[in-house]
């Protein structure tokens, strides 16, 4: 067994979903952050647990061919990106492996794996960013938290964000500092300005600025609205979100529009979508469109089928399939997102879609009792996956095909396995990279009812 403070030479042979390299020392797996598969390195063991250990790099002896020079100045401190030290080609290979492993090892399944869909743009691809504020050296700053901490790393020009976000942030920070607006303090719960939250439609270019505050300070923000709208023609909406609670949750329930429209619009798979501060909207529009196209390919609707879209957010997936279905039935827990979904249907002249608000399992159960019998079910749950109840209900509804979309291959594989035990064959899986340079990867799964 390796011992603490032991220094050894080892080759990195794997990369975890958390972006950490893995090597073996005396038969034990040692996780070494910041390394790449193929690195030969001198490693110092810093922590030994029962079945694995952690190490840090003392020296790279021979660098991996996957290594590239990182171009971000805060990469080491910031918790956002994990894979900037390897080539994007190596990143896709790694993420494809994570998806395949989840289904074959966790799921014990043998689907056909379609080619991994890597992204063309690995920078400036995000349409949304939420920056916490803090005071450092007597000045308001914004940025991102260091991994597993609430220590703020000041950043205004994140490589994943639209370039214009940096300029907007500097304008807002300049205003906060000039007017001496107080910054929220997490430990005491005092101070006003909590987060700067920005959204930008990837196709439309429309920008929303949302200022998250502890209490209503609309009067103090009116000059900022003028400053922003005079400097940035693409800003279409400035919203104040009030979050009075002492919590890690970023947004509060109440939104007050300070300037312009309550929402911004963008297009997704050819449909216009309205985006409000509280609604879920995939952060990488271009890759989301490829993901939804894959979902449509797997769903293969014949034009006469009813499609259920569970965990539907603002309805984007269901609406992208509406022309090829007799009816779309969406279910989503956030009321504002359901409102957006309804309006999105209306503004695109889609009349065969209905949306319901509530827990996916609960609402779908009720709809089933009222005779709803979808031929195809699309599910796109959050990271923790579907509840057992939802999996049971989906199986009982016995659709011809199930298309599962997930940002967590491990829970997707778990849920696919449950459905495979209930008479579905897991036919195809495709990994899609919606989050280049970070540790996250998305996947789409096609399941169909066993013919037997
Ligand atoms: N399909 C949408 C959203 C996917 S994200 C899109 O692609 O844009 C997952 C969604 O599930 C979020 O909108 C979240 O609000 C919703 N959600 C989370 N828990 C839920 C539950 N128990 N029941 C229904 N929806 C839920």
Boltz pocket constraint, residues with backbone or C-beta under 6 A from the ligand:
constraints:
  - pocket:
      binder: B
      contacts: [[A, 280], [A, 281], [A, 282], [A, 310], [A, 311], [A, 312], [A, 313], [A, 314], [A, 315], [A, 316], [A, 317], [A, 331], [A, 332], [A, 333], [A, 334], [A, 337], [A, 358], [A, 359], [A, 360], [A, 361], [A, 380], [A, 381], [A, 382]]
      max_distance: 6.0
